[in-house]
Amino acid sequence: MYRFLLVDDEINVSKALRRLLLNTAIVPQLPEFTVVIHESPEQALFWAAEHKVDVVISDYRMPVMDGVTFLARIKEAQPDTALLLLSANADLEGVTRAINDVGIFRFLTKPWNDNQLKGAVADALKSQALLLENRRLADEVRLQRGVISKQELALKQLEETSPGITRVRWSEDGGVLLEP
């Protein structure tokens, strides 16, 4: 099951997006998914540090952190997440930065076209699936050639399904240090 993260400081926009994504009368149909909504990019980052996210749709203009900065931080934590940026104001510099520096999948405008927005999410999922399948095949080749070990591959796969799980801090006596 896929997990979508919607981040907008205007909760009604996120709720409208959730209704749209869940609406089976609007094509294209999306595979099974859950939706998580956050009004604050900081809360969303904290949450995403503990949960795998497949698609993030973020507003561009938010009070504490703009959408490009937020998506860049999501990309650092979960590089395989498909990122979509939504904005009522087409700020060319911001859009350029989002595409060139962060690598967003798609820039969408408010108000959005329902079919185009759902289509962008469907395209993002297809693109992500292709990327992950290519990576899996490349890892198989690396394993066969002895470039990586089975343990390294297993740790990589574990990190992909549970972000942050392989980054454990150890104490001097061998205990696990938990983050506050």
C-alpha positions as CSV (number, residue, x, y, z in Angstrom):
1,M,0.0,0.0,0.0
2,Y,1.3,3.4,-0.9
3,R,1.5,6.3,1.5
4,F,0.9,9.9,0.4
5,L,1.9,12.9,2.5
6,L,0.0,16.2,1.9
7,V,1.5,19.4,3.4
8,D,-0.2,22.8,3.2
9,D,-0.6,25.4,5.9
10,E,-4.3,25.7,4.8
11,I,-5.9,22.5,6.1
12,N,-8.9,22.9,3.8
13,V,-6.6,22.6,0.7
14,S,-5.1,19.3,2.0
15,K,-8.6,18.0,2.8
16,A,-9.7,18.9,-0.7
17,L,-6.7,17.1,-2.1
18,R,-7.4,14.0,0.0
19,R,-11.0,14.0,-1.2
20,L,-9.9,14.2,-4.8
21,L,-7.3,11.5,-4.5
22,L,-9.9,9.2,-2.8
23,N,-12.6,9.9,-5.4
24,T,-12.9,6.9,-7.6
25,A,-15.2,8.7,-10.0
26,I,-12.3,10.8,-11.2
27,V,-9.8,9.1,-13.5
28,P,-7.2,7.9,-13.4
29,Q,-7.7,5.3,-10.7
30,L,-4.9,5.1,-8.2
31,P,-3.6,1.9,-6.5
32,E,-4.4,1.4,-2.8
33,F,-3.0,4.1,-0.6
34,T,-3.3,6.0,2.6
35,V,-3.1,9.7,3.0
36,V,-1.4,11.6,5.8
37,I,-2.0,15.4,6.2
38,H,0.2,17.9,8.0
39,E,-0.3,21.7,8.2
40,S,3.3,22.3,9.3
41,P,6.4,21.3,7.3
42,E,8.3,20.8,10.5
43,Q,5.7,18.3,11.8
44,A,5.7,16.6,8.4
45,L,9.5,16.2,8.5
46,F,9.4,14.8,12.0
47,W,6.7,12.3,10.9
48,A,8.5,11.4,7.7
49,A,11.7,10.6,9.6
50,E,9.8,7.6,11.0
51,H,7.6,6.6,8.1
52,K,8.2,5.6,4.5
53,V,6.5,8.0,2.1
54,D,5.8,7.3,-1.6
55,V,4.4,10.7,-2.8
56,V,4.6,14.1,-1.2
57,I,2.4,17.0,-2.4
58,S,3.5,20.3,-0.8
59,D,2.3,23.8,-1.0
60,Y,5.0,26.3,-2.2
61,R,4.2,29.2,0.1
62,M,4.1,28.3,3.8
63,P,4.9,30.6,6.7
64,V,7.9,28.9,8.4
65,M,9.5,27.0,5.5
66,D,8.8,27.2,1.8
67,G,7.8,24.1,-0.2
68,V,11.1,23.9,-2.0
69,T,13.1,23.8,1.2
70,F,10.7,21.3,2.7
71,L,10.8,19.0,-0.3
72,A,14.6,19.2,-0.4
73,R,14.7,18.0,3.2
74,I,12.3,15.2,2.4
75,K,14.5,14.2,-0.5
76,E,17.5,14.0,1.8
77,A,15.7,11.7,4.2
78,Q,13.9,9.6,1.5
79,P,15.5,10.0,-1.9
80,D,13.0,7.7,-3.7
81,T,10.0,9.7,-2.7
82,A,8.1,11.4,-5.6
83,L,7.8,15.1,-5.0
84,L,5.0,17.4,-6.3
85,L,4.9,21.1,-5.7
86,L,1.6,23.0,-5.6
87,S,1.3,26.8,-5.8
88,A,-1.2,29.5,-6.5
89,N,1.7,31.8,-7.5
90,A,3.9,30.8,-10.3
91,D,7.2,32.1,-8.9
92,L,9.6,31.3,-11.8
93,E,12.7,31.4,-9.5
94,G,11.1,29.1,-7.0
95,V,9.9,26.6,-9.7
96,T,13.3,26.6,-11.3
97,R,15.0,25.9,-7.9
98,A,12.5,23.1,-7.2
99,I,13.2,21.5,-10.5
100,N,17.0,22.0,-10.7
101,D,18.0,21.7,-7.1
102,V,15.4,19.4,-5.6
103,G,14.3,17.3,-8.6
104,I,10.5,17.6,-8.1
105,F,8.5,15.3,-10.3
106,R,5.8,17.9,-11.2
107,F,4.8,21.5,-10.5
108,L,1.1,22.0,-10.3
109,T,-1.0,25.2,-10.0
110,K,-3.8,26.2,-7.8
111,P,-6.6,25.9,-8.7
112,W,-5.8,22.5,-10.1
113,N,-7.5,20.4,-12.7
114,D,-8.7,17.2,-10.9
115,N,-7.8,14.8,-13.7
116,Q,-4.4,16.4,-14.3
117,L,-3.5,16.3,-10.6
118,K,-4.6,12.6,-10.2
119,G,-2.7,11.9,-13.4
120,A,0.4,13.5,-12.1
121,V,0.2,11.3,-9.0
122,A,-0.3,8.2,-11.1
123,D,2.6,9.2,-13.3
124,A,4.8,9.8,-10.2
125,L,4.0,6.3,-8.9
126,K,4.8,4.7,-12.3
127,S,8.1,6.7,-12.5
128,Q,8.9,5.7,-8.9
129,A,8.2,2.0,-9.6
130,L,10.4,2.1,-12.6
131,L,13.2,3.8,-10.7
132,L,13.0,1.2,-7.9
133,E,12.9,-1.7,-10.3
134,N,16.0,-0.4,-12.1
135,R,17.8,0.0,-8.8
136,R,16.8,-3.6,-7.7
137,L,18.1,-5.0,-11.0
138,A,21.4,-3.0,-10.7
139,D,21.8,-4.2,-7.1
140,E,21.3,-7.8,-8.3
141,V,24.1,-7.3,-10.8
142,R,26.4,-5.7,-8.2
143,L,25.7,-8.7,-5.9
144,Q,26.5,-11.2,-8.6
145,R,29.7,-9.4,-9.5
146,G,30.8,-9.2,-5.8
147,V,30.6,-5.4,-5.7
148,I,28.3,-5.5,-2.7
149,S,27.7,-8.2,-0.1
150,K,24.4,-9.8,0.8
151,Q,24.5,-8.0,4.1
152,E,25.0,-4.6,2.4
153,L,22.1,-5.3,0.1
154,A,19.8,-6.4,3.0
155,L,20.7,-3.2,4.9
156,K,19.9,-1.1,1.9
157,Q,16.5,-2.8,1.4
158,L,15.7,-2.4,5.1
159,E,16.5,1.3,5.0
160,E,14.2,1.7,1.9
161,T,11.3,0.2,3.7
162,S,12.0,1.7,7.2
163,P,13.9,5.0,6.8
164,G,16.4,5.7,9.5
165,I,16.4,2.1,10.9
166,T,20.0,1.4,9.9
167,R,21.3,4.7,11.4
168,V,21.8,3.5,15.0
169,R,24.0,5.4,17.5
170,W,25.9,3.1,19.9
171,S,27.3,4.0,23.3
172,E,30.8,3.1,24.4
173,D,29.5,0.0,26.2
174,G,27.6,-1.3,23.2
175,G,24.2,0.0,24.1
176,V,21.8,1.6,21.6
177,L,21.4,5.4,22.1
178,L,17.8,6.6,21.5
179,E,17.1,10.1,20.1
180,P,15.4,12.4,22.5
